[in-house]
Structures are given as C-alpha cells and as structure tokens.
C-alpha cells in the first residue's frame, strides 16, 4: 500500500485571512480516508484545517480537538455573557495595562509564599 503525500492531492487551499498562515484544505473523503493518519497529524501538529467533500460537496470539517473544545466553550451562554461584559468594560475604558495586572499577581504570590513560610 502506497501512501500519497497530501500536498500532491491537488487540494484547493483557501487562506482564512492575509494576517495568518492558516490554510483550509479541501479534500475528497476517499483520499482523506486513505491518508487519515497524515491528515490527523497535520491537523494536530500544524493546526491545519480540512474540509472533506463527497462528490464535490463539503460534508465535514476537521480541526484540532483542543480548538474544538475552545469553540464549544464559547457557545456556552454563561461564557458568552462574560465575554459580552468584558467587551462592555473595554468600550467603557475599564481596563488597565497588562504589566500592572502581572505586577499585582507577583505581589500576591510573594505575600502568599511569605505567609506559608511563616507557618512552617
């Protein structure tokens, strides 16, 4: 059995945007089945996307499981509410520089470490 290099499958590549290097590969289901291990590796390792087609019609998309979990999480109404509130805070100017937040975390960690040392 000979494995086919997916780059030679004449898949149609569609860039998502000019700012990213992410590519969407369109591939017939039969070729994806033959090369499933390679497709999965490219999805997982290189964060590539594949749209599998049957008779030229897009049927299913393949993406990394971690990214799928992130996507599904954003569909949770509670998470959407938190994102909406965060965006409102940003528009209202209720923000602070990341450096200030990190400094606060470092100070808090140092206090907690000092407390633990005094207890032991």
Secondary structure, 3 states (H helix, E strand, C coil): CCCCCHHHCCCEEEECCCCCCCEEEEEEHHHHHHCHHHHHHHHHHHCCEEEEEECCEEEEEECCHHHHHHHHHHCCHHHHHHHHHHHHHHHCCCCCCHHHHHHHHHHHHHHHHHHHHHHC
